């Protein structure tokens, strides 16, 4: 079964350490129970129990220490494939638990990318000691606009520096002994990354900017002393470290959405299948079956895509940077699909979704955060469209990438190089994936893709339209769906997903493509030629009630009693 289920967790692991990490984490949350998780959420309780658990079991140390820097533990490595699983499990039980892990990943990025070996050794030891980390990038006035950072290092007569400035929205900023902090040198304007410690007297913790279990810090450094030994990166290397760290970290947001959506799905279908209205089970109503099936198909697609993107992250090299398209697609598309899944489920369970004893009450709130963190959907679409020309018109050739579940340290992630040259990246021909299946809705979706390609070739957006963010966002949604479908189909074949499921996924892809085509048609600057082609993209999925019933009975409704969290 493609969806995570704590009651029947049988995923393949290449080593026993990885399997035990996941099983122990599941057991920790199941023993804690839903009521305690909900009580802690409602009372905004700092998750000290989880941090103590991970410290005792050395979870972060094992999962987030690259092999060359490991302090004991033969199975310590940065392995994106198994980190996906841990992401999903934490999201499944609560976003706050995932968040402290996520911001530790971000905080560690500039450290593992650095040439400062002493700070790497320090980070490895802190991980072994059970500590968490923080990423001091964003600021209150500028957000994550790193061009405009106000954090400065001022050189002193003895050659050291004093750091001054504020950082805002910094997870773990209240407890991280290494805060990877981005700024610039006051005299030269050169960018810099350095390590700060929350325990220092010149580190002023101002407040938690959110109201929840997590501590999302606003902190200030006031004449905080920094020496050369504290510096991680200078100049262009600091810039690259900032962007390359985000390349690693933003991918995880899709996995949190997958975990949240899966738990909410189990809870919603269990409730609906056991509730009767007007003499019928709620799941007897046709519209309810439709919403559950749509939610399930979208959730399966989310996971297939995110798993496949991990394969390309692990296979990446200076000659293969395709992950730079797939990562923002996970961040942008998987997280917004998570919102769609929750919306569909909420329309079924209605008022039940507000009840304080339901996991769903947390899910409905937290699922909204993920599209808005580590760059908004709009920022990521703006990045994605940079790849569009090469993707459609200048494909490259690469050796096949299979499922990358092997034991390996993902070294390249910390040696990504300069954060530029996106327009030169080529991609393998998307038709190879779409040619794997001859199904009604796949054929229809390919026709829509061809219409989009004609749009780009013959009704190419003008210079004015290319500067019109609103126009490009609609076009980007269409392009993203093509990429989304490609990796879903590649992975559906690798995971031997049945044709009924694949065609059911294609059903919603056709509908979504039609929706975005209508949005593009409706843009004020759309020309008559562009509008005519947009109309050719608007299609109705091929209806197959027999296929729908098979999916409903064998896949969706079959999950009605698959999982219910312990009280």
NUZAZA-848058 format. One record per residue (C-alpha): z, y, x. Coordinates in steps of 0.05 Angstrom, whole numbers, plus 5000, padded with zeros to 4 digits. Layout:
// residues N
ZYX/...
//
This chain:
// residues 567
500050005000/497950675029/503751074999/510551065033/515750674994/522850575023/523649934982/517749595014/516749925081/512249465122/507949935163/505349655229/508949905291/506649725361/513849705387/520649535359/523850205378/519050575332/520350095274/527850165282/527550925284/524050935216/528350395184/534850725208/532551405182/530851105115/537550755112/541151405130/538251775071/538751195022/546051105039/547151845031/544151794962/540452274916/546652604887/549452794955/542653044978/542153464915/549353724921/548053934993/541654284971/545054654914/550854874956/546455045016/550354585062/548254585135/545553895150/550553735205/550753005183/543352915195/543653265263/549552825283/545652205261/539452395301/543852555361/547351885357/540851505351/537051965400/531452045349/528752715372/529552505445/525451875435/520152195391/519352875424/520152745499/513552615534/513951995576/513752335644/520052735626/524052205591/531452155607/532551405598/529351035540/523050665558/519850815490/520551575495/513751895485/510052425445/506151975399/502752345342/501551715302/508951525297/511052255290/506752275227/511151735197/517552105216/514852745186/513252385121/520052055116/523852705127/519453065075/520552495027/528152615027/528453365034/524653945065/530854215102/531353575143/523953625161/524654355178/529654275234/525053745265/518854175256/521554795289/524154365346/516954135356/514654855358/520155045406/518454475453/510954635455/511255205505/516254815547/512054185555/505954625568/509454995623/509054885699/516555045703/519054355720/526354565721/525954795649/522454155629/528053755659/533054185623/529454085557/529253335567/536653305581/538253745520/534053275476/537852685504/544353055487/541953125414/540253865415/534854215373/529954755394/526955405367/520355785372/521456535379/514556795361/514457175296/517457875284/519458245222/514258795228/508458375254/509457665229/505757195276/501057745300/502257615373/497958205394/503358665369/509758365396/515458855408/519658375450/519558655520/521858455590/523559055633/523558945708/529959115745/530859335818/533058635838/526658325811/529858035748/528658285677/532358515616/529658265549/530058715488/527358615418/528158245353/525257595327/524957425254/524056775214/526156325271/528555645249/534255345288/535456035318/542955945305/543855305347/538155235397/540255255470/532955365487/529155865445/521955915470/521056665462/514457045464/514057765488/510758205540/512558555605/514259285591/510659555652/504159165649/503458935577/502258225603/504557685555/510357235572/514156625545/521356545567/527356125548/533456435515/540056115495/543556265429/550256205464/549156795509/553257425493/546957855493/543657405440/545657725375/544857295313/543657795257/542857375195/539556785160/533557095125/533056545073/537956255023/538255505034/540654945078/536355145137/538155725182/531956155191/534456675240/533557405251/536257505322/536058055373/536158045448/539758655476/539258735552/538857975556/538157795630/532057385648/530257125717/523956795743/527356135731/527456275655/519956425650/515455895619/508656255619/505456905640/499157275618/493456865588/497556225596/502856515550/497556685498/494555995503/501355665497/502856045433/496355835399/496255135426/503355015403/501355225333/495454745338/500554185347/505754425298/501854645238/498953945229/505953705210/506154135147/501153675113/505753085125/511653435094/507353555032/505452815031/512752595034/515053084980/509252904934/510352164941/517652204922/516152664863/510652184840/515351584838/520551974800/515652264751/512051614733/518651234727/521251764679/514851804638/513751054632/520850954604/520751544556/518151474485/515352024441/512451944371/513251184377/509351144442/511151124515/509251774547/504451394593/500651144532/497751834520/490651904549/491752594579/498052344614/494351754644/489052244667/494052704701/497752134735/491351824760/488852484786/495452614821/495451924852/488251974876/489652654907/495852384941/492251784970/486752244995/491952705027/494752135067/488051835086/485652505113/492052665151/492351975183/485152035205/486352725234/491852415277/486651945307/482552535330/488652895357/490252285399/483052185422/482252925441/480053145510/476653755541/470053445518/472453285448/476053845411/474253645341/481653645324/481354405323/477654355257/481553765228/488454055244/487654695204/484554285149/490853865145/494954505144/490754845092/487954295048/493353755048/498754265033/494954584975/493353894948/500753764949/501754354903/496354074858/499753394855/506453714836/503054144783/499853534751/506353144751/510253744725/505553814666/507453104647/514953124656/515553844634/522854074625/525353454662/522753764725/528054314722/534053854716/538953914773/539753164783/532253054794/529153044863/523253374828/527154024821/527254084898/520053854904/517354374856/520654924897/519354664967/512154444959/510355184952/512855355022/508254915062/501555265049/505055915069/508155705136/504855675205/499156125181/497256225109/491655845074/487256455083/488556485158/486755755166/480455805124/478256395167/479055935227/475555345194/469155735177/468055875251/465955145257/461155135198/454555255233/455454715285/458254235235/452254265189/446454425236/448154215307/451753545307/453853215372/454752495392/461452175408/463951465417/467251185355/474551355344/478550785314/485550795286/489951045343/496550685331/497050465403/502950595449/500751215488/503551895506/499052445477/498352815544/492453245524/496453625471/500253965527/493954095568/489354375515/486754935560/484255615539/484855775465/477555995459/470455725455/471155485383/463955645368/461555145420/465254545391/460654025361/462153485310/459352805295/454452765237/458352775172/452752355139/455251755177/461651745136/458351905070/453251355083/458750835085/459150825009/453950774954/458250974895/456351414835/460952004852/459751954926/452252024912/453652624867/458152944919/452852864972/448053244927/453053814922/453753814998/446153855005/446054454959/451354795002/447154655064/441054965030/445455565012/447255665085/440155565111/436155955059/441156445028/445256575090/450957055079/449157755101/452858135155/456658505101/458557845066/460657545133/465658115139/467958025067/474157585072/474157454997/467057184999/468356765061/474656455032/470656174973/465255925020/470655635065/473655235007/466954894997/466054735071/473154475075/471853975019/466053685059/470453585120/475953315076/471452805044/468552595111/475152385142/477652075077/471551625075/472151435149/479351235138/478250895071/473750415108/478650315165/484450195116/480049765071/481150195009/477649894948/471350214919/474850394853/479850824890/474451144933/470251324872/476351594836/477752044895/470452264894/471252434820/476252984835/472253214896/466153334852/470453734803/473654144858/466954294890/464354534823/470454984815/469555324882/462055384872/463455764808/468256214846/462956354898/457856484843/462556994813/463657404876/461358124867/456858104928/453457444911/445857534908/441457234854/438756714903/445856524923/447956484850/442056024833/444055544888/451355564867/449255334798/446154714830/452954564861/456454544794/456353814771/460153364724/463052724755/460252054733/464851784680/466651054685/472350864638/472550154663/473750394734/478950884709/482750344672/482749884732/485550444776/490650634724/493149924711/492749634781/494650234824/497850794785/501850494728/503849914774/508350424811/512650584750/518550184776/516650164850/522050634874/528150994848/532851314897/540051074898/544951544861/
//
